Each structure stands twice: as C-alpha cells, then as structure tokens.
Amino acid sequence: MKFIRKNIFNALLLIILLVIVFVPDAKAFLIRGLMEIGFYSPEVERPMASTIGLSGIQFKDLKGNVIDLGDLKGKVIFLNFWATWCPSCRAEMPSINKLYAQFKNDKDIVFIFADADGDFAKSGEFMSDRKYEMPVYKVESDIPEKVFTGALPTTVIFDKQGRLSFRHEGVANYADKKIVDFLNKLKNTK
C-alpha cells in the first residue's frame, strides 16, 4: 500500500503520457494549447516567391469537380495538406477554420484542403463532426516536391502570379494576425 501511495504521481504521469501518445485528439489538444501561448507561430517575414508551374496540379472535391491550380491565376491560393489521423493536423484545424471563415467570401483567395489519404467519407465525417466549413479535396495529379514532400501537415500559399510565397511543414497557428496580414498583402498586390 505504501508503494502505491508513493508512486501514484508517477503512475498518473505515465497514464497521461500514454494517452497523449496513443490518442490523436489528446495530442492535438496539447499542441493546440501550445499554439495558444505562442508556440507554432508561422514565419511569414521572409519572401519566397519562387515560380512553379501550377498547370496540371489538380484536386477533386466531394462532388467530383476537378480544380487545376493553373486556372486560378489572379487569385491567392491557400493549400493545406492534412489527414484525419494526424494529431498536428487536428491541432491546427481550428485556426485554419477561423482563417477560412474570415476569407471564405473573398473572391481573390481560394482555399484548398487536400486530404492526403483521399478518403472523402472519413474526411467529410471529420469536418462535419467538428462543424468545420472548409471544403475538402483529394489530390488528383502529381504534386511537385517544392510544394509537397509528404510531411503532414503542409501548408503552401501562392500569390496571384502563381509564385510560391509561403511554405510550412508542421503545425502552425493560421489564425495568427501575421497570416491574415500576409494574405491581405498578397491579395492587394497586383
């Protein structure tokens, strides 16, 4: 009995760690908490602006409509690669949903949320259960490595000329004012 009382704290700590490791929503909750206190702030100060041929990079939505990034010249493109099983993806989703809600009616910005698994049933249910409004797509073509190497989550932003202006692998807080200002700057640049 003495042994149990002495080690109850260690046992509780071990249980909490196991839950964080094995339960994606628990890990996402922890990461989201770190985002709220300032960790995982995206770095947008350094301009990238490298040119990539966007024509032929295609995504398909739930209704079967195919969108080609080359056809979106003249618009800012926010492209996020994610998966339902990815804790970091789950952690950043509320911030991305907030950003999307802020810009969803803006005709100069297009949002594409590409489910890396391409499982519309699973990703649609995920979005619906969490009351996210973001449109889900699946990859329909080869994606250049400059855009996506397979790391989840990955977010890229293209300016109106189709130049890669931002690329980030890993979790980030996209409701951050720096991202909002960055999108507005890209939107208002000719």
PAMARVO-687114 format. One record per atom (N, C-alpha, C, CB): residue in one letter; x, y, z. Coordinates in steps of 0.2 Angstrom, whole numbers, padded with zeros to 4 digits, always signed. Glycine has a CB too. Layout:
BEGIN
AXYZ/...
//
This chain:
BEGIN
M+0004-0006+0000/M+0000+0000+0000/M+0004+0006+0000/M-0005+0000+0006/K+0010+0006+0004/K+0014+0012+0004/K+0017+0013-0003/K+0020+0010+0009/F+0019+0008-0006/F+0022+0008-0013/F+0017+0012-0018/F+0024+0001-0016/I+0011+0010-0017/I+0006+0013-0022/I+0005+0021-0020/I-0001+0010-0021/R+0005+0022-0014/R+0004+0029-0012/R+0010+0033-0014/R+0003+0030-0004/K+0016+0030-0013/K+0022+0034-0015/K+0022+0035-0023/K+0028+0030-0013/N+0020+0031-0027/N+0021+0031-0034/N+0014+0033-0038/N+0023+0024-0036/I+0009+0035-0034/I+0003+0037-0038/I+0004+0043-0043/I-0002+0039-0032/F+0008+0048-0041/F+0010+0053-0045/F+0013+0050-0052/F+0015+0058-0042/N+0018+0046-0051/N+0022+0043-0057/N+0017+0039-0061/N+0027+0039-0054/A+0012+0035-0058/A+0008+0032-0062/A+0003+0036-0066/A+0003+0027-0057/L+0001+0042-0063/L-0004+0046-0066/L+0000+0050-0072/L-0006+0052-0061/L+0006+0052-0071/L+0010+0055-0076/L+0011+0050-0082/L+0017+0057-0073/L+0012+0044-0080/L+0013+0038-0085/L+0007+0038-0089/L+0015+0032-0082/I+0001+0037-0086/I-0005+0037-0089/I-0007+0043-0094/I-0011+0036-0084/I-0005+0049-0092/I-0006+0055-0096/I-0002+0055-0102/I-0005+0061-0092/L+0004+0053-0101/L+0009+0052-0107/L+0007+0047-0112/L+0016+0050-0104/L+0004+0041-0109/L+0002+0036-0114/L-0004+0038-0118/L+0000+0030-0110/V-0009+0042-0114/V-0015+0045-0118/V-0013+0050-0123/V-0019+0048-0113/I-0008+0054-0122/I-0005+0059-0127/I-0002+0055-0133/I+0000+0064-0123/V+0001+0050-0131/V+0005+0046-0137/V+0000+0043-0141/V+0010+0042-0134/F-0005+0039-0138/F-0009+0035-0142/F-0016+0038-0144/F-0010+0029-0138/V-0018+0043-0141/V-0025+0046-0143/V-0024+0053-0147/V-0029+0048-0136/P-0025+0053-0154/P-0023+0058-0158/P-0027+0065-0155/P-0025+0057-0165/D-0033+0065-0153/D-0036+0071-0151/D-0033+0073-0144/D-0044+0069-0149/A-0030+0069-0140/A-0027+0071-0134/A-0020+0075-0136/A-0025+0065-0129/K-0017+0072-0141/K-0011+0075-0143/K-0012+0082-0146/K-0007+0071-0148/A-0018+0082-0150/A-0020+0088-0154/A-0022+0094-0149/A-0026+0087-0158/F-0025+0092-0143/F-0027+0096-0138/F-0021+0099-0135/F-0031+0092-0132/L-0016+0095-0133/L-0009+0098-0131/L-0006+0103-0135/L-0005+0092-0129/I-0006+0101-0142/I-0002+0105-0147/I-0006+0112-0147/I-0002+0102-0154/R-0013+0111-0147/R-0017+0117-0148/R-0016+0122-0142/R-0025+0115-0148/G-0015+0119-0136/G-0013+0123-0130/G-0007+0127-0131/G-0013+0119-0124/L-0002+0123-0134/L+0005+0127-0135/L+0004+0132-0141/L+0010+0121-0137/M+0000+0131-0145/M-0002+0136-0151/M-0004+0142-0147/M-0006+0133-0156/E-0009+0141-0143/E-0012+0147-0139/E-0007+0151-0135/E-0018+0145-0135/I-0002+0148-0133/I+0003+0153-0129/I+0008+0155-0133/I+0005+0148-0123/G+0008+0154-0140/G+0013+0157-0144/G+0018+0153-0148/G+0017+0162-0140/F+0018+0146-0146/F+0022+0142-0150/F+0018+0141-0157/F+0023+0135-0146/Y+0022+0138-0161/Y+0020+0136-0168/Y+0017+0142-0172/Y+0014+0131-0167/S+0020+0148-0171/S+0018+0154-0175/S+0021+0153-0182/S+0020+0160-0171/P+0018+0154-0187/P+0021+0153-0194/P+0025+0159-0195/P+0015+0153-0199/E+0031+0158-0199/E+0036+0163-0201/E+0034+0165-0208/E+0043+0160-0200/V+0032+0172-0208/V+0030+0174-0215/V+0034+0180-0217/V+0023+0176-0215/E+0039+0182-0213/E+0043+0188-0215/E+0047+0187-0221/E+0047+0190-0209/R+0050+0181-0222/R+0055+0180-0227/R+0051+0179-0234/R+0060+0174-0226/P+0052+0183-0239/P+0048+0181-0245/P+0051+0175-0249/P+0048+0188-0250/M+0047+0171-0251/M+0050+0165-0255/M+0049+0167-0263/M+0046+0159-0253/A+0043+0168-0265/A+0041+0170-0272/A+0045+0166-0277/A+0043+0177-0273/S+0046+0159-0276/S+0049+0155-0282/S+0043+0153-0286/S+0053+0149-0279/T+0045+0153-0293/T+0040+0151-0298/T+0039+0143-0299/T+0042+0154-0304/I+0033+0141-0299/I+0032+0134-0300/I+0026+0134-0305/I+0029+0130-0293/G+0027+0129-0310/G+0021+0129-0315/G+0015+0125-0312/G+0024+0124-0321/L+0010+0129-0311/L+0004+0127-0307/L-0001+0123-0312/L+0000+0132-0304/S+0000+0124-0318/S-0004+0120-0323/S-0003+0112-0322/S-0003+0122-0330/G-0009+0109-0322/G-0008+0102-0321/G-0008+0099-0314/G-0002+0099-0324/I-0008+0104-0309/I-0008+0102-0302/I-0016+0102-0300/I-0004+0106-0297/Q-0019+0096-0299/Q-0026+0095-0299/Q-0029+0092-0293/Q-0029+0092-0305/F-0035+0095-0291/F-0038+0092-0285/F-0045+0091-0286/F-0037+0097-0279/K-0048+0086-0283/K-0055+0084-0284/K-0059+0085-0278/K-0056+0077-0287/D-0065+0089-0278/D-0069+0090-0272/D-0074+0084-0272/D-0073+0096-0273/L-0078+0085-0266/L-0083+0079-0265/L-0088+0078-0270/L-0087+0081-0258/K-0090+0083-0274/K-0095+0082-0280/K-0092+0080-0286/K-0098+0089-0281/G-0085+0079-0286/G-0082+0076-0292/G-0079+0082-0297/G-0086+0072-0296/N-0080+0088-0295/N-0077+0094-0298/N-0069+0094-0298/N-0080+0100-0296/V-0066+0095-0303/V-0059+0095-0303/V-0056+0102-0304/V-0055+0090-0309/I-0052+0104-0299/I-0049+0111-0300/I-0042+0110-0301/I-0050+0115-0293/D-0039+0114-0306/D-0032+0114-0308/D-0030+0121-0306/D-0032+0114-0316/L-0024+0121-0302/L-0021+0127-0300/L-0019+0132-0305/L-0015+0125-0295/G-0017+0129-0311/G-0016+0134-0316/G-0021+0138-0318/G-0013+0130-0322/D-0028+0136-0317/D-0033+0140-0319/D-0035+0145-0314/D-0039+0136-0320/L-0031+0146-0308/L-0033+0150-0303/L-0028+0156-0303/L-0032+0147-0296/K-0024+0157-0308/K-0020+0163-0309/K-0024+0170-0308/K-0016+0163-0316/G-0022+0174-0304/G-0025+0180-0302/G-0028+0180-0295/G-0030+0182-0308/K-0028+0174-0292/K-0030+0173-0286/K-0025+0170-0281/K-0036+0168-0286/V-0025+0172-0275/V-0021+0169-0270/V-0024+0162-0268/V-0021+0174-0263/I-0019+0157-0267/I-0021+0151-0266/I-0018+0148-0259/I-0019+0146-0272/F-0022+0146-0255/F-0020+0144-0248/F-0022+0136-0249/F-0024+0147-0242/L-0016+0132-0249/L-0017+0125-0250/L-0014+0121-0244/L-0013+0123-0256/N-0018+0117-0240/N-0016+0114-0234/N-0017+0106-0236/N-0020+0116-0228/F-0012+0102-0234/F-0012+0095-0235/F-0012+0093-0228/F-0005+0092-0238/W-0017+0088-0227/W-0018+0086-0220/W-0021+0079-0220/W-0023+0090-0216/A-0022+0075-0214/A-0025+0069-0214/A-0029+0069-0207/A-0020+0063-0214/T-0035+0065-0207/T-0039+0064-0201/T-0035+0061-0195/T-0045+0060-0203/W-0030+0057-0197/W-0027+0053-0191/W-0021+0057-0189/W-0024+0046-0194/C-0019+0063-0192/C-0013+0066-0190/C-0015+0071-0184/C-0011+0071-0196/P-0011+0070-0178/P-0013+0074-0172/P-0011+0082-0174/P-0009+0072-0166/S-0006+0083-0177/S-0004+0090-0179/S-0009+0093-0183/S+0003+0090-0182/C-0011+0089-0188/C-0017+0092-0192/C-0023+0094-0188/C-0018+0087-0198/R-0025+0089-0184/R-0031+0091-0180/R-0030+0097-0175/R-0032+0084-0175/A-0023+0098-0173/A-0022+0103-0169/A-0023+0110-0172/A-0015+0103-0166/E-0021+0110-0178/E-0021+0117-0182/E-0027+0118-0185/E-0015+0117-0187/M-0032+0113-0186/M-0038+0114-0189/M-0043+0120-0187/M-0042+0107-0189/P-0043+0120-0180/P-0047+0126-0178/P-0045+0133-0180/P-0048+0126-0170/S-0038+0134-0180/S-0035+0140-0183/S-0036+0141-0190/S-0028+0141-0181/I-0036+0136-0194/I-0037+0136-0201/I-0044+0137-0202/I-0035+0129-0205/N-0049+0134-0199/N-0056+0135-0200/N-0058+0143-0198/N-0060+0131-0195/K-0054+0145-0193/K-0056+0153-0191/K-0053+0157-0197/K-0052+0154-0185/L-0047+0155-0200/L-0045+0159-0206/L-0049+0159-0212/L-0038+0157-0207/Y-0052+0152-0213/Y-0056+0151-0219/Y-0063+0155-0218/Y-0057+0144-0219/A-0065+0155-0212/A-0072+0159-0210/A-0071+0166-0212/A-0074+0158-0203/Q-0065+0169-0210/Q-0063+0176-0211/Q-0063+0178-0219/Q-0057+0178-0208/F-0060+0173-0223/F-0059+0174-0230/F-0064+0171-0235/F-0052+0173-0232/K-0068+0167-0233/K-0072+0162-0237/K-0076+0166-0242/K-0077+0158-0233/N-0078+0172-0241/N-0082+0175-0246/N-0078+0180-0250/N-0087+0179-0243/D-0071+0180-0250/D-0067+0184-0253/D-0065+0180-0260/D-0060+0185-0249/K-0067+0184-0265/K-0066+0181-0272/K-0059+0180-0274/K-0070+0185-0277/D-0054+0184-0271/D-0047+0184-0273/D-0043+0179-0269/D-0044+0191-0271/I-0046+0175-0265/I-0042+0170-0261/I-0046+0163-0262/I-0042+0172-0254/V-0043+0158-0264/V-0045+0151-0264/V-0042+0147-0259/V-0044+0148-0271/F-0046+0143-0255/F-0044+0138-0250/F-0045+0131-0253/F-0048+0139-0244/I-0040+0127-0252/I-0040+0120-0254/I-0037+0116-0248/I-0036+0119-0261/F-0041+0112-0246/F-0039+0107-0240/F-0039+0100-0243/F-0044+0108-0234/A-0033+0098-0244/A-0032+0092-0248/A-0031+0086-0243/A-0026+0092-0252/D-0035+0082-0242/D-0035+0076-0238/D-0030+0071-0241/D-0042+0072-0237/A-0024+0070-0238/A-0018+0066-0241/A-0020+0059-0242/A-0012+0067-0236/D-0025+0057-0238/D-0027+0050-0239/D-0033+0049-0245/D-0030+0047-0232/G-0036+0055-0246/G-0041+0054-0252/G-0047+0051-0250/G-0038+0051-0258/D-0049+0050-0244/D-0054+0046-0241/D-0060+0052-0239/D-0053+0042-0235/F-0064+0053-0244/F-0069+0058-0243/F-0074+0056-0238/F-0073+0059-0250/A-0076+0050-0237/A-0081+0048-0232/A-0078+0050-0225/A-0082+0040-0232/K-0071+0048-0224/K-0068+0049-0217/K-0067+0057-0216/K-0062+0045-0217/S-0064+0060-0221/S-0063+0067-0220/S-0069+0071-0220/S-0059+0070-0226/G-0075+0069-0224/G-0081+0073-0223/G-0084+0072-0216/G-0086+0070-0229/E-0084+0066-0214/E-0087+0065-0207/E-0083+0069-0202/E-0086+0057-0205/F-0076+0069-0203/F-0072+0073-0198/F-0074+0080-0198/F-0064+0072-0200/M-0074+0083-0204/M-0076+0090-0204/M-0083+0091-0201/M-0076+0093-0212/S-0088+0087-0203/S-0095+0088-0201/S-0095+0087-0193/S-0099+0083-0204/D-0092+0082-0190/D-0092+0081-0183/D-0089+0087-0179/D-0088+0075-0181/R-0084+0091-0182/R-0081+0096-0179/R-0084+0103-0181/R-0074+0096-0180/K-0089+0103-0185/K-0093+0109-0188/K-0088+0113-0191/K-0096+0112-0182/Y-0083+0110-0195/Y-0078+0114-0199/Y-0082+0115-0206/Y-0071+0111-0200/E-0081+0121-0209/E-0084+0123-0215/E-0080+0122-0221/E-0087+0130-0215/M-0074+0120-0220/M-0069+0120-0225/M-0070+0115-0231/M-0062+0119-0223/P-0069+0117-0237/P-0070+0112-0242/P-0065+0107-0243/P-0071+0115-0249/V-0066+0100-0243/V-0061+0095-0244/V-0060+0093-0251/V-0064+0089-0239/Y-0054+0092-0253/Y-0052+0090-0259/Y-0047+0084-0258/Y-0048+0095-0263/K-0046+0080-0264/K-0041+0075-0264/K-0037+0076-0270/K-0044+0068-0264/V-0031+0074-0269/V-0025+0075-0274/V-0027+0071-0280/V-0018+0073-0272/E-0027+0074-0286/E-0029+0071-0292/E-0023+0070-0297/E-0035+0074-0296/S-0017+0073-0296/S-0012+0073-0300/S-0005+0073-0296/S-0012+0079-0304/D+0000+0072-0299/D+0007+0073-0296/D+0008+0080-0293/D+0013+0071-0301/I+0011+0080-0287/I+0012+0086-0284/I+0020+0087-0284/I+0009+0087-0277/P+0022+0093-0287/P+0030+0094-0286/P+0032+0094-0279/P+0031+0101-0290/E+0038+0092-0278/E+0041+0092-0272/E+0042+0098-0269/E+0048+0088-0272/K+0043+0104-0273/K+0043+0110-0270/K+0037+0112-0266/K+0045+0115-0276/V+0031+0109-0268/V+0025+0110-0265/V+0024+0106-0259/V+0019+0110-0270/F+0024+0099-0260/F+0023+0094-0255/F+0027+0088-0255/F+0015+0092-0256/T+0031+0087-0250/T+0035+0081-0250/T+0032+0075-0246/T+0042+0083-0246/G+0026+0076-0243/G+0023+0070-0240/G+0023+0072-0232/G+0027+0064-0241/A+0026+0077-0230/A+0025+0079-0222/A+0018+0082-0221/A+0031+0084-0220/L+0015+0079-0216/L+0009+0082-0214/L+0009+0085-0207/L+0004+0076-0214/P+0006+0091-0206/P+0003+0095-0211/P+0008+0099-0215/P-0003+0099-0208/T+0006+0101-0221/T+0010+0106-0225/T+0005+0111-0228/T+0014+0102-0231/T+0007+0117-0227/T+0003+0122-0230/T+0007+0127-0234/T+0000+0127-0224/V+0005+0128-0240/V+0008+0132-0245/V+0003+0138-0247/V+0010+0128-0251/I+0006+0144-0249/I+0002+0149-0251/I+0005+0152-0258/I+0001+0155-0246/F+0001+0152-0263/F+0003+0155-0269/F+0001+0162-0270/F+0001+0151-0275/D+0005+0167-0273/D+0002+0173-0274/D-0002+0173-0281/D+0008+0179-0275/K-0004+0179-0283/K-0009+0180-0288/K-0005+0178-0295/K-0011+0187-0289/Q+0001+0178-0295/Q+0005+0176-0301/Q+0007+0169-0301/Q+0011+0181-0302/G+0005+0165-0296/G+0006+0158-0296/G+0013+0157-0293/G+0006+0155-0302/R+0016+0162-0289/R+0023+0160-0286/R+0022+0158-0279/R+0027+0167-0286/L+0026+0153-0277/L+0026+0150-0271/L+0028+0156-0266/L+0030+0144-0270/S+0024+0158-0262/S+0025+0164-0257/S+0026+0162-0250/S+0020+0169-0257/F+0024+0156-0248/F+0024+0153-0241/F+0024+0146-0241/F+0019+0156-0237/R+0028+0142-0238/R+0028+0135-0237/R+0030+0133-0230/R+0032+0131-0242/H+0025+0129-0227/H+0027+0127-0220/H+0025+0120-0219/H+0023+0132-0215/E+0030+0116-0216/E+0028+0109-0214/E+0028+0109-0207/E+0034+0104-0217/G+0023+0106-0204/G+0021+0105-0197/G+0016+0110-0195/G+0028+0107-0193/V+0014+0109-0189/V+0009+0113-0186/V+0010+0121-0185/V+0007+0110-0179/A+0005+0125-0186/A+0006+0132-0186/A-0001+0135-0184/A+0009+0135-0192/N-0001+0140-0181/N-0007+0144-0179/N-0009+0149-0185/N-0007+0148-0172/Y-0014+0147-0189/Y-0015+0151-0195/Y-0021+0156-0194/Y-0018+0146-0201/A-0023+0157-0188/A-0027+0162-0186/A-0023+0168-0183/A-0032+0160-0180/D-0017+0167-0183/D-0012+0172-0181/D-0013+0179-0186/D-0005+0170-0182/K-0012+0184-0183/K-0013+0191-0187/K-0008+0191-0192/K-0012+0197-0182/K-0002+0188-0191/K+0003+0189-0197/K+0001+0185-0203/K+0010+0185-0194/I-0003+0180-0202/I-0005+0176-0208/I-0011+0180-0212/I-0007+0169-0206/V-0015+0183-0207/V-0021+0187-0210/V-0018+0193-0214/V-0025+0189-0204/D-0013+0196-0211/D-0010+0202-0214/D-0006+0200-0221/D-0005+0206-0210/F-0003+0194-0220/F+0001+0192-0226/F-0004+0190-0232/F+0005+0185-0224/L-0010+0187-0230/L-0015+0185-0236/L-0018+0192-0239/L-0020+0181-0233/N-0019+0197-0234/N-0022+0203-0237/N-0016+0207-0241/N-0023+0208-0231/K-0010+0206-0239/K-0005+0209-0243/K-0004+0206-0250/K+0002+0209-0239/L-0004+0199-0250/L-0004+0196-0257/L-0010+0197-0261/L-0004+0188-0256/K-0016+0198-0258/K-0022+0199-0261/K-0022+0206-0264/K-0028+0199-0256/N-0019+0211-0261/N-0019+0218-0263/N-0014+0220-0268/N-0020+0222-0257/T-0009+0215-0269/T-0003+0216-0273/T-0005+0214-0280/T+0003+0212-0271/K-0004+0218-0285/K-0005+0217-0292/K-0001+0212-0295/K-0005+0223-0296/
//
